[in-house]
């Protein structure tokens, strides 16, 4: 019985044979899997639009990311062009030689009138006039211009005129409100030279400058000769170091590029213009805060030949503004002057499209710097608070490339500056150069923002830059003993001259 029962049971309930493994089949869209109520949806990569070309960002993301990209590209373009221009003079040996005065100047042929306006400059102007009077050129005069409400500077100027009675005349400017171009135009009325030069009240001028400038006019047939100007007191502060290097690259290289391009914003001093050209231009625009730039633009638009020459031996030495606030006001004035020249539109008369594009770019620089100053903090906040896509993050690093190269070029320029001007450059100066890069750019952007605001408000008031003589050697701060007693001061008129 038992074997039979085992056979029967085996027949009714055989051992189960494993079923083959089957590959799961995903349910069709909309089909529910039996017994399953919640089906997890796998994570998907972000979708794109326009056939996969453009990312599927929200409107806010498009605005935010686009702003970051535009800012990065703008900063890259500005940094690249600045680097290209600042290295212009060093691209070849011929370019470097072309920027210099002749080593064998020709015999003097022209008569010079040197205009020196000063306002509240009693600390420095007397020494400047004494140095100008030491020029080795045989034919020149000096006209010092002071305000009728500035007795301190007038006293110093008249004492200098008494020391050099055959060279210095004094003009008292009674215009209100006062500014530099008004003072220059007053003095131009009595100028007798066929070439007129402009100097600032604190300038330290080489005694052979007029001789090499005269020769440059003869050699080139120029209408304008722009000489070099160099700030000297790089060791005063972190920002004075950068200010000094700005001047070094501007006069050593960039102005030569602009002169070759036949569009040049002239410098404010050590600039010499033929009397014919000044009469054509009716002097300087006394409503412009950058009268030097404005004159350069008008002369360039009329096809005037401008020659730039730079020799470390013959540069006019100056000082940086004594305080950061003073530098801030100075940069505001310069930027606003550029905006005034842009709005005036004389640059539109330039003969070629390339010149007009140069002019538009250069004169728009305050707008570019102001926009940069506003967008940078916004972009930084956006990057910190919002997860930025990889491609956007990579683009933000583009400006670093020309910026790092520029920093290396500035370090090399600082080394060369120390060598040619016999200044000792220390390790700490290079450290200050690197650490001051970002703060100084932020500072310039802030000044540009202020210039735009002032221009929009119609505020064209002149903000004067103070001078203390920090660029002068202690031995040179003592004026030459007077040749004559100082004349008694009497009320002066705009046309009065010291005899």
Kinemage of the C-alpha trace (Angstrom):
@kinemage 1
@onewidth
@group {chain A} dominant
@subgroup {mainchain}
@vectorlist {calphas} color= white
{ca unk a 1} P 0.000 0.000 0.000
{ca unk a 2} L 2.647 2.470 0.800
{ca unk a 3} L 4.570 2.207 -2.502
{ca unk a 4} L 1.360 2.503 -4.460
{ca unk a 5} L 0.343 5.563 -2.456
{ca unk a 6} L 3.734 7.152 -3.105
{ca unk a 7} L 3.356 6.584 -6.843
{ca unk a 8} L -0.115 8.105 -6.831
{ca unk a 9} L 0.953 11.146 -4.895
{ca unk a 10} L 3.908 11.651 -7.173
{ca unk a 11} L 1.668 11.545 -10.187
{ca unk a 12} L -0.708 14.129 -8.740
{ca unk a 13} L 1.959 16.545 -7.377
{ca unk a 14} L 5.235 16.305 -9.329
{ca unk a 15} L 8.271 18.429 -8.395
{ca unk a 16} L 7.810 21.987 -9.892
{ca unk a 17} L 10.085 22.821 -12.850
{ca unk a 18} L 11.579 26.404 -12.679
{ca unk a 19} L 10.086 28.792 -15.176
{ca unk a 20} L 12.520 30.616 -17.533
{ca unk a 21} L 13.547 34.196 -16.521
{ca unk a 22} L 11.719 36.821 -18.529
{ca unk a 23} L 12.895 40.374 -19.312
{ca unk a 24} L 10.514 42.898 -17.715
{ca unk a 25} L 8.475 44.871 -20.152
{ca unk a 26} L 7.649 48.462 -19.293
{ca unk a 27} L 3.968 49.200 -19.353
{ca unk a 28} L 2.618 51.230 -22.203
{ca unk a 29} L 1.922 54.890 -21.529
{ca unk a 30} L -1.143 55.167 -19.357
{ca unk a 31} L -1.160 51.451 -18.501
{ca unk a 32} L -1.100 50.601 -14.804
{ca unk a 33} L 0.891 47.721 -13.461
{ca unk a 34} L -1.427 45.357 -11.542
{ca unk a 35} L -0.874 45.567 -7.816
{ca unk a 36} L 1.262 48.664 -7.994
{ca unk a 37} L -0.186 51.968 -6.938
{ca unk a 38} L 2.900 54.328 -7.007
{ca unk a 39} L 5.417 53.984 -9.785
{ca unk a 40} L 8.578 56.115 -9.247
{ca unk a 41} L 9.467 58.246 -12.221
{ca unk a 42} L 13.183 58.063 -13.059
{ca unk a 43} L 15.147 61.357 -13.023
{ca unk a 44} L 15.524 62.881 -16.474
{ca unk a 45} L 18.178 65.209 -17.807
{ca unk a 46} L 17.099 68.784 -18.414
{ca unk a 47} L 15.165 69.151 -21.593
{ca unk a 48} L 16.174 71.532 -24.314
{ca unk a 49} L 14.347 73.568 -26.849
{ca unk a 50} L 14.971 74.451 -30.442
{ca unk a 51} L 16.127 70.959 -31.371
{ca unk a 52} L 18.546 70.650 -28.443
{ca unk a 53} L 20.477 73.832 -29.226
{ca unk a 54} L 19.325 76.130 -26.429
{ca unk a 55} L 18.978 75.166 -22.758
{ca unk a 56} L 15.531 75.077 -21.232
{ca unk a 57} L 16.019 77.901 -18.714
{ca unk a 58} L 13.355 79.976 -17.069
{ca unk a 59} L 13.031 83.638 -17.995
{ca unk a 60} L 14.809 84.669 -14.783
{ca unk a 61} L 17.638 82.242 -15.508
{ca unk a 62} L 17.968 83.538 -19.061
{ca unk a 63} L 18.315 87.096 -17.801
{ca unk a 64} L 20.710 86.151 -15.021
{ca unk a 65} L 22.961 83.836 -17.007
{ca unk a 66} L 22.953 86.128 -20.038
{ca unk a 67} L 24.015 89.051 -17.883
{ca unk a 68} L 26.918 87.055 -16.479
{ca unk a 69} L 28.003 85.963 -19.962
{ca unk a 70} L 27.755 89.474 -21.416
{ca unk a 71} L 29.731 90.902 -18.501
{ca unk a 72} L 32.441 88.264 -18.875
{ca unk a 73} L 32.753 88.871 -22.606
{ca unk a 74} L 32.766 92.640 -22.085
{ca unk a 75} L 35.505 92.428 -19.472
{ca unk a 76} L 37.498 90.118 -21.734
{ca unk a 77} L 37.230 92.522 -24.684
{ca unk a 78} L 38.216 95.549 -22.586
{ca unk a 79} L 41.121 93.739 -20.931
{ca unk a 80} L 42.389 92.416 -24.276
{ca unk a 81} L 42.307 95.762 -26.071
{ca unk a 82} L 43.894 97.501 -23.081
{ca unk a 83} L 46.688 94.938 -23.063
{ca unk a 84} L 47.228 95.294 -26.818
{ca unk a 85} L 47.462 99.073 -26.646
{ca unk a 86} L 49.656 99.219 -23.552
{ca unk a 87} L 52.244 96.963 -25.222
{ca unk a 88} L 52.233 98.802 -28.559
{ca unk a 89} L 55.627 100.472 -28.111
{ca unk a 90} L 57.380 97.187 -27.301
{ca unk a 91} L 56.189 95.137 -30.266
{ca unk a 92} L 59.338 95.856 -32.233
{ca unk a 93} L 62.601 97.788 -31.953
{ca unk a 94} L 61.430 100.139 -34.712
{ca unk a 95} L 58.254 100.956 -32.795
{ca unk a 96} L 60.271 101.694 -29.675
{ca unk a 97} L 62.705 104.000 -31.525
{ca unk a 98} L 59.824 105.807 -33.224
{ca unk a 99} L 58.496 106.946 -29.857
{ca unk a 100} L 61.596 108.940 -28.921
{ca unk a 101} L 63.000 112.418 -29.416
{ca unk a 102} L 66.015 112.811 -31.679
{ca unk a 103} L 69.398 112.224 -30.077
{ca unk a 104} L 70.820 115.033 -32.267
{ca unk a 105} L 68.278 117.876 -32.224
{ca unk a 106} L 68.295 120.527 -34.898
{ca unk a 107} L 69.033 124.203 -34.346
{ca unk a 108} L 66.164 126.204 -32.839
{ca unk a 109} L 63.704 127.720 -35.294
{ca unk a 110} L 60.486 128.438 -33.361
{ca unk a 111} L 59.415 130.797 -30.604
{ca unk a 112} L 57.540 129.181 -27.726
{ca unk a 113} L 54.898 130.507 -25.368
{ca unk a 114} L 54.517 128.366 -22.250
{ca unk a 115} L 51.194 128.683 -20.415
{ca unk a 116} L 51.106 127.739 -16.718
{ca unk a 117} L 47.702 128.094 -15.028
{ca unk a 118} L 47.547 127.724 -11.256
{ca unk a 119} L 44.891 127.983 -8.588
{ca unk a 120} L 45.755 127.672 -4.890
{ca unk a 121} L 49.174 126.350 -5.900
{ca unk a 122} L 51.418 128.510 -3.726
{ca unk a 123} L 53.305 125.434 -2.466
{ca unk a 124} L 54.558 124.323 -5.880
{ca unk a 125} L 54.077 126.942 -8.600
{ca unk a 126} L 57.046 129.146 -7.810
{ca unk a 127} L 59.463 126.236 -8.192
{ca unk a 128} L 57.787 125.201 -11.446
{ca unk a 129} L 58.257 128.651 -12.943
{ca unk a 130} L 61.902 128.708 -11.848
{ca unk a 131} L 62.526 125.376 -13.556
{ca unk a 132} L 60.809 126.487 -16.760
{ca unk a 133} L 62.928 129.628 -16.799
{ca unk a 134} L 66.033 127.398 -16.993
{ca unk a 135} L 65.193 126.114 -20.491
{ca unk a 136} L 68.223 126.164 -22.803
{ca unk a 137} L 66.118 127.188 -25.813
{ca unk a 138} L 67.004 130.687 -27.059
{ca unk a 139} L 63.484 132.000 -27.730
{ca unk a 140} L 60.566 131.476 -25.334
{ca unk a 141} L 58.276 133.241 -22.908
{ca unk a 142} L 56.286 132.052 -19.881
{ca unk a 143} L 52.794 133.261 -19.043
{ca unk a 144} L 51.548 132.387 -15.547
{ca unk a 145} L 47.782 132.633 -15.033
{ca unk a 146} L 46.240 133.095 -11.580
{ca unk a 147} L 42.748 133.872 -10.315
{ca unk a 148} L 41.776 137.296 -9.039
{ca unk a 149} L 40.592 135.643 -5.797
{ca unk a 150} L 43.809 133.719 -5.130
{ca unk a 151} L 46.276 136.160 -3.499
{ca unk a 152} L 48.546 133.410 -2.178
{ca unk a 153} L 49.344 131.982 -5.595
{ca unk a 154} L 49.503 135.469 -7.106
{ca unk a 155} L 52.186 136.466 -4.619
{ca unk a 156} L 54.293 133.418 -5.447
{ca unk a 157} L 53.879 133.987 -9.179
{ca unk a 158} L 54.840 137.655 -9.004
{ca unk a 159} L 57.922 136.793 -6.985
{ca unk a 160} L 58.935 134.335 -9.714
{ca unk a 161} L 58.288 137.007 -12.349
{ca unk a 162} L 60.560 139.361 -10.412
{ca unk a 163} L 63.304 136.729 -10.455
{ca unk a 164} L 62.928 136.270 -14.226
{ca unk a 165} L 61.625 139.617 -15.536
{ca unk a 166} L 62.604 138.954 -19.139
{ca unk a 167} L 60.813 135.606 -19.304
{ca unk a 168} L 57.710 135.539 -17.085
{ca unk a 169} L 54.520 137.541 -17.440
{ca unk a 170} L 51.469 137.306 -15.209
{ca unk a 171} L 47.850 137.263 -16.306
{ca unk a 172} L 45.072 137.544 -13.734
{ca unk a 173} L 41.867 135.731 -14.639
{ca unk a 174} L 38.687 137.325 -13.261
{ca unk a 175} L 36.236 134.914 -14.911
{ca unk a 176} L 33.557 133.219 -12.796
{ca unk a 177} L 33.308 130.290 -12.390
{ca unk a 178} L 36.940 129.495 -13.000
{ca unk a 179} L 38.465 126.535 -14.773
{ca unk a 180} L 41.651 125.624 -16.600
{ca unk a 181} L 40.503 126.185 -20.219
{ca unk a 182} L 39.234 129.692 -19.375
{ca unk a 183} L 42.625 130.537 -17.914
{ca unk a 184} L 44.409 129.188 -20.994
{ca unk a 185} L 42.204 131.170 -23.362
{ca unk a 186} L 42.868 134.386 -21.428
{ca unk a 187} L 46.622 133.936 -21.724
{ca unk a 188} L 46.396 132.932 -25.397
{ca unk a 189} L 45.221 136.448 -26.194
{ca unk a 190} L 48.656 137.902 -25.386
{ca unk a 191} L 50.853 134.964 -26.435
{ca unk a 192} L 53.595 135.849 -28.930
{ca unk a 193} L 55.005 132.411 -29.741
{ca unk a 194} L 54.274 130.491 -32.931
{ca unk a 195} L 54.110 127.324 -30.784
{ca unk a 196} L 52.119 127.259 -27.536
{ca unk a 197} L 52.887 124.754 -24.777
{ca unk a 198} L 50.874 123.948 -21.660
{ca unk a 199} L 52.223 122.936 -18.259
{ca unk a 200} L 50.647 122.325 -14.866
{ca unk a 201} L 51.551 124.242 -11.750
{ca unk a 202} L 53.478 121.364 -10.132
{ca unk a 203} L 55.503 120.248 -13.171
{ca unk a 204} L 59.197 119.402 -13.005
{ca unk a 205} L 60.461 120.112 -16.543
{ca unk a 206} L 63.785 119.130 -18.100
{ca unk a 207} L 65.831 122.190 -19.171
{ca unk a 208} L 66.405 120.762 -22.659
{ca unk a 209} L 62.773 119.933 -23.418
{ca unk a 210} L 62.014 122.896 -25.705
{ca unk a 211} L 65.093 122.183 -27.805
{ca unk a 212} L 64.075 118.603 -28.619
{ca unk a 213} L 60.431 119.616 -29.119
{ca unk a 214} L 61.481 122.333 -31.572
{ca unk a 215} L 63.530 119.745 -33.460
{ca unk a 216} L 60.599 117.295 -33.512
{ca unk a 217} L 58.371 119.938 -35.141
{ca unk a 218} L 61.011 120.487 -37.819
{ca unk a 219} L 61.647 116.783 -38.425
{ca unk a 220} L 58.004 115.766 -38.747
{ca unk a 221} L 56.065 118.850 -39.874
{ca unk a 222} L 53.696 118.188 -36.972
{ca unk a 223} L 50.824 120.413 -35.899
{ca unk a 224} L 50.995 119.019 -32.375
{ca unk a 225} L 53.794 117.432 -30.371
{ca unk a 226} L 52.779 115.582 -27.212
{ca unk a 227} L 55.625 115.058 -24.781
{ca unk a 228} L 55.788 112.510 -21.988
{ca unk a 229} L 54.431 113.024 -18.480
{ca unk a 230} L 55.343 110.711 -15.635
{ca unk a 231} L 54.065 110.455 -12.079
{ca unk a 232} L 56.959 109.618 -9.795
{ca unk a 233} L 55.925 108.891 -6.184
{ca unk a 234} L 54.961 105.232 -6.625
{ca unk a 235} L 55.971 104.381 -3.061
{ca unk a 236} L 53.465 106.759 -1.398
{ca unk a 237} L 50.487 104.369 -1.250
{ca unk a 238} L 49.033 101.198 -2.780
{ca unk a 239} L 46.989 103.163 -5.281
{ca unk a 240} L 49.764 105.640 -6.162
{ca unk a 241} L 51.759 102.646 -7.425
{ca unk a 242} L 49.011 101.764 -9.885
{ca unk a 243} L 48.484 105.405 -10.822
{ca unk a 244} L 52.192 105.738 -11.665
{ca unk a 245} L 52.084 102.643 -13.892
{ca unk a 246} L 48.991 103.940 -15.658
{ca unk a 247} L 50.893 107.059 -16.701
{ca unk a 248} L 53.932 105.022 -17.661
{ca unk a 249} L 52.050 102.817 -20.102
{ca unk a 250} L 49.783 105.652 -21.330
{ca unk a 251} L 52.552 108.044 -22.365
{ca unk a 252} L 55.166 105.402 -23.108
{ca unk a 253} L 52.965 103.328 -25.407
{ca unk a 254} L 49.218 103.905 -25.698
{ca unk a 255} L 49.354 107.498 -26.934
{ca unk a 256} L 51.734 106.393 -29.690
{ca unk a 257} L 49.141 103.854 -30.816
{ca unk a 258} L 46.418 106.506 -30.868
{ca unk a 259} L 48.661 108.917 -32.767
{ca unk a 260} L 49.370 106.231 -35.367
{ca unk a 261} L 45.624 105.583 -35.610
{ca unk a 262} L 45.165 109.354 -36.202
{ca unk a 263} L 42.748 109.705 -33.325
{ca unk a 264} L 44.267 110.918 -30.081
{ca unk a 265} L 42.951 112.452 -26.865
{ca unk a 266} L 45.776 114.816 -25.966
{ca unk a 267} L 47.318 115.016 -22.515
{ca unk a 268} L 46.692 117.971 -20.237
{ca unk a 269} L 50.279 119.216 -20.165
{ca unk a 270} L 53.623 118.992 -21.958
{ca unk a 271} L 51.555 119.362 -25.108
{ca unk a 272} L 52.648 121.818 -27.817
{ca unk a 273} L 50.338 123.158 -30.537
{ca unk a 274} L 51.111 125.512 -33.374
{ca unk a 275} L 49.581 128.947 -33.026
{ca unk a 276} L 47.799 128.532 -36.383
{ca unk a 277} L 45.996 125.438 -35.144
{ca unk a 278} L 44.965 127.106 -31.893
{ca unk a 279} L 43.571 130.074 -33.772
{ca unk a 280} L 41.674 127.679 -36.037
{ca unk a 281} L 40.224 125.903 -33.006
{ca unk a 282} L 39.557 129.186 -31.161
{ca unk a 283} L 41.566 127.912 -28.240
{ca unk a 284} L 40.186 125.423 -25.746
{ca unk a 285} L 36.549 124.570 -25.044
{ca unk a 286} L 35.943 126.239 -21.677
{ca unk a 287} L 32.756 124.218 -21.087
{ca unk a 288} L 34.538 120.871 -21.218
{ca unk a 289} L 36.028 119.139 -18.184
{ca unk a 290} L 38.603 117.408 -20.405
{ca unk a 291} L 39.696 120.305 -22.590
{ca unk a 292} L 42.849 118.445 -23.635
{ca unk a 293} L 40.893 115.451 -24.924
{ca unk a 294} L 38.378 117.727 -26.658
{ca unk a 295} L 41.106 119.668 -28.467
{ca unk a 296} L 42.765 116.438 -29.571
{ca unk a 297} L 39.505 115.099 -30.980
{ca unk a 298} L 38.786 118.282 -32.943
{ca unk a 299} L 42.313 118.425 -34.340
{ca unk a 300} L 42.209 114.732 -35.260
{ca unk a 301} L 38.870 115.230 -36.994
{ca unk a 302} L 40.406 118.023 -39.074
{ca unk a 303} L 43.364 115.899 -40.088
{ca unk a 304} L 46.007 117.588 -37.924
{ca unk a 305} L 49.288 115.731 -37.620
{ca unk a 306} L 49.967 114.739 -34.020
{ca unk a 307} L 53.340 113.339 -32.985
{ca unk a 308} L 54.003 111.740 -29.605
{ca unk a 309} L 57.547 111.560 -28.235
{ca unk a 310} L 58.764 109.970 -25.023
{ca unk a 311} L 62.244 109.881 -23.566
{ca unk a 312} L 62.653 109.157 -19.845
{ca unk a 313} L 65.255 111.924 -19.757
{ca unk a 314} L 62.835 114.562 -21.044
{ca unk a 315} L 59.562 113.577 -19.373
{ca unk a 316} L 57.732 116.101 -17.239
{ca unk a 317} L 57.606 114.777 -13.698
{ca unk a 318} L 54.486 115.051 -11.570
{ca unk a 319} L 52.951 113.562 -8.433
{ca unk a 320} L 49.888 111.431 -7.844
{ca unk a 321} L 46.946 113.138 -6.132
{ca unk a 322} L 47.689 113.250 -2.384
{ca unk a 323} L 44.540 111.433 -1.246
{ca unk a 324} L 42.281 108.719 -2.610
{ca unk a 325} L 39.391 111.190 -2.470
{ca unk a 326} L 41.325 113.644 -4.627
{ca unk a 327} L 42.121 110.919 -7.157
{ca unk a 328} L 38.445 109.911 -7.142
{ca unk a 329} L 37.403 113.462 -8.055
{ca unk a 330} L 40.106 113.703 -10.707
{ca unk a 331} L 38.979 110.477 -12.385
{ca unk a 332} L 35.374 111.592 -12.196
{ca unk a 333} L 36.264 114.823 -13.987
{ca unk a 334} L 38.235 113.047 -16.698
{ca unk a 335} L 35.490 110.496 -17.292
{ca unk a 336} L 32.814 113.153 -17.426
{ca unk a 337} L 34.939 115.149 -19.860
{ca unk a 338} L 35.111 112.114 -22.144
{ca unk a 339} L 31.322 111.834 -21.985
{ca unk a 340} L 31.021 115.510 -22.906
{ca unk a 341} L 33.299 115.011 -25.903
{ca unk a 342} L 31.287 111.950 -26.908
{ca unk a 343} L 28.060 113.939 -26.759
{ca unk a 344} L 29.537 116.885 -28.627
{ca unk a 345} L 30.008 114.625 -31.651
{ca unk a 346} L 33.105 116.149 -33.257
{ca unk a 347} L 34.551 112.633 -33.544
{ca unk a 348} L 31.882 111.818 -36.133
{ca unk a 349} L 33.847 114.003 -38.578
{ca unk a 350} L 36.785 111.591 -38.548
{ca unk a 351} L 37.383 110.483 -42.138
{ca unk a 352} L 37.424 106.685 -41.750
{ca unk a 353} L 35.114 104.185 -40.120
{ca unk a 354} L 38.042 102.657 -38.249
{ca unk a 355} L 38.906 106.014 -36.642
{ca unk a 356} L 35.283 106.580 -35.695
{ca unk a 357} L 35.106 103.129 -34.112
{ca unk a 358} L 38.261 103.868 -32.099
{ca unk a 359} L 36.754 107.159 -30.985
{ca unk a 360} L 33.404 105.657 -30.061
{ca unk a 361} L 35.063 102.917 -28.036
{ca unk a 362} L 37.500 105.193 -26.207
{ca unk a 363} L 34.993 107.927 -25.423
{ca unk a 364} L 32.422 105.362 -24.262
{ca unk a 365} L 34.872 103.905 -21.772
{ca unk a 366} L 33.243 105.689 -18.781
{ca unk a 367} L 29.924 104.037 -19.690
{ca unk a 368} L 31.635 100.663 -19.981
{ca unk a 369} L 33.388 101.066 -16.646
{ca unk a 370} L 30.181 102.253 -14.983
{ca unk a 371} L 28.203 99.309 -16.360
{ca unk a 372} L 30.930 96.968 -15.183
{ca unk a 373} L 30.862 98.479 -11.721
{ca unk a 374} L 27.113 97.919 -11.469
{ca unk a 375} L 27.016 94.433 -12.987
{ca unk a 376} L 29.955 92.907 -11.104
{ca unk a 377} L 28.283 92.789 -7.641
{ca unk a 378} L 25.031 91.601 -9.203
{ca unk a 379} L 26.812 88.824 -11.052
{ca unk a 380} L 28.788 87.769 -7.979
{ca unk a 381} L 25.584 87.582 -5.924
{ca unk a 382} L 23.902 85.579 -8.677
{ca unk a 383} L 26.806 83.106 -8.790
{ca unk a 384} L 26.802 82.677 -4.992
{ca unk a 385} L 23.058 82.295 -4.594
{ca unk a 386} L 22.176 80.369 -7.751
{ca unk a 387} L 23.683 77.157 -9.073
{ca unk a 388} L 25.333 78.242 -12.309
{ca unk a 389} L 25.539 75.832 -15.264
{ca unk a 390} L 29.012 74.596 -16.150
{ca unk a 391} L 29.205 76.455 -19.464
{ca unk a 392} L 28.339 79.751 -17.758
{ca unk a 393} L 30.920 79.161 -15.031
{ca unk a 394} L 33.612 78.485 -17.644
{ca unk a 395} L 32.813 81.688 -19.543
{ca unk a 396} L 33.183 83.741 -16.355
{ca unk a 397} L 36.855 82.739 -16.233
{ca unk a 398} L 37.633 84.203 -19.680
{ca unk a 399} L 38.609 87.696 -18.398
{ca unk a 400} L 41.280 86.099 -16.213
{ca unk a 401} L 43.439 85.271 -19.225
{ca unk a 402} L 44.175 88.847 -20.443
{ca unk a 403} L 44.071 90.082 -16.841
{ca unk a 404} L 46.863 87.751 -15.730
{ca unk a 405} L 48.925 88.667 -18.804
{ca unk a 406} L 48.350 92.360 -18.051
{ca unk a 407} L 49.480 91.850 -14.468
{ca unk a 408} L 52.693 90.222 -15.704
{ca unk a 409} L 53.222 93.144 -18.114
{ca unk a 410} L 52.652 95.617 -15.275
{ca unk a 411} L 55.224 93.846 -13.131
{ca unk a 412} L 57.709 94.057 -16.007
{ca unk a 413} L 56.798 97.728 -16.473
{ca unk a 414} L 57.408 98.403 -12.784
{ca unk a 415} L 60.846 96.820 -13.091
{ca unk a 416} L 61.667 98.944 -16.136
{ca unk a 417} L 60.300 102.082 -14.465
{ca unk a 418} L 62.621 101.524 -11.529
{ca unk a 419} L 65.564 100.997 -13.854
{ca unk a 420} L 65.103 104.018 -16.146
{ca unk a 421} L 64.201 106.429 -13.331
{ca unk a 422} L 66.733 105.088 -10.816
{ca unk a 423} L 64.011 104.151 -8.322
{ca unk a 424} L 64.447 101.188 -6.012
{ca unk a 425} L 61.569 98.742 -6.458
{ca unk a 426} L 61.119 96.354 -3.530
{ca unk a 427} L 59.368 93.007 -3.182
{ca unk a 428} L 56.594 94.705 -1.243
{ca unk a 429} L 55.900 96.925 -4.260
{ca unk a 430} L 55.225 93.880 -6.413
{ca unk a 431} L 52.986 92.492 -3.676
{ca unk a 432} L 51.055 95.779 -3.570
{ca unk a 433} L 50.786 95.676 -7.337
{ca unk a 434} L 49.090 92.271 -7.250
{ca unk a 435} L 46.888 92.887 -4.222
{ca unk a 436} L 45.750 96.263 -5.533
{ca unk a 437} L 44.537 94.952 -8.891
{ca unk a 438} L 40.899 94.263 -7.993
{ca unk a 439} L 40.401 97.159 -5.517
{ca unk a 440} L 41.786 99.653 -8.027
{ca unk a 441} L 39.482 98.428 -10.794
{ca unk a 442} L 36.517 98.701 -8.435
{ca unk a 443} L 37.666 102.221 -7.547
{ca unk a 444} L 37.838 103.224 -11.237
{ca unk a 445} L 34.390 101.766 -11.836
{ca unk a 446} L 32.995 103.793 -8.913
{ca unk a 447} L 34.491 106.997 -10.351
{ca unk a 448} L 32.947 106.159 -13.721
{ca unk a 449} L 29.532 105.645 -12.136
{ca unk a 450} L 29.818 109.034 -10.432
{ca unk a 451} L 30.801 110.710 -13.708
{ca unk a 452} L 27.730 109.291 -15.449
{ca unk a 453} L 25.471 110.483 -12.614
{ca unk a 454} L 26.995 113.971 -12.710
{ca unk a 455} L 26.600 114.127 -16.469
{ca unk a 456} L 22.952 113.048 -16.303
{ca unk a 457} L 22.309 115.718 -13.674
{ca unk a 458} L 24.005 118.384 -15.781
{ca unk a 459} L 26.628 119.091 -13.098
{ca unk a 460} L 29.690 120.400 -14.926
{ca unk a 461} L 31.462 122.019 -11.976
{ca unk a 462} L 35.252 121.804 -11.955
{ca unk a 463} L 36.810 119.779 -9.128
{ca unk a 464} L 40.425 120.793 -8.645
{ca unk a 465} L 43.239 118.356 -7.870
{ca unk a 466} L 45.533 119.382 -5.002
{ca unk a 467} L 49.336 119.193 -5.230
{ca unk a 468} L 51.967 118.997 -2.504
{ca unk a 469} L 55.249 118.516 -4.396
{ca unk a 470} L 55.711 114.868 -3.365
{ca unk a 471} L 57.491 114.155 -6.661
{ca unk a 472} L 60.291 116.652 -6.030
{ca unk a 473} L 63.637 115.924 -4.480
{ca unk a 474} L 64.195 117.819 -1.215
{ca unk a 475} L 67.145 119.664 -2.780
{ca unk a 476} L 64.921 121.094 -5.507
{ca unk a 477} L 62.265 122.518 -3.211
{ca unk a 478} L 64.250 125.662 -2.505
{ca unk a 479} L 63.471 128.358 -5.040
{ca unk a 480} L 66.150 130.334 -6.798
{ca unk a 481} L 67.005 133.516 -4.861
{ca unk a 482} L 65.089 136.446 -6.301
{ca unk a 483} L 66.915 138.725 -8.711
{ca unk a 484} L 64.660 141.659 -7.894
{ca unk a 485} L 62.490 142.639 -4.996
{ca unk a 486} L 58.964 141.338 -5.232
{ca unk a 487} L 56.710 144.010 -6.732
{ca unk a 488} L 53.931 145.401 -4.626
{ca unk a 489} L 50.616 143.728 -5.358
{ca unk a 490} L 47.865 145.897 -6.770
{ca unk a 491} L 44.337 145.066 -7.943
{ca unk a 492} L 44.616 143.263 -11.279
{ca unk a 493} L 42.444 142.946 -14.324
{ca unk a 494} L 42.099 140.071 -16.752
{ca unk a 495} L 44.403 141.685 -19.271
{ca unk a 496} L 47.093 142.815 -16.842
{ca unk a 497} L 50.597 141.542 -17.373
{ca unk a 498} L 53.625 141.864 -15.178
{ca unk a 499} L 56.274 144.074 -16.766
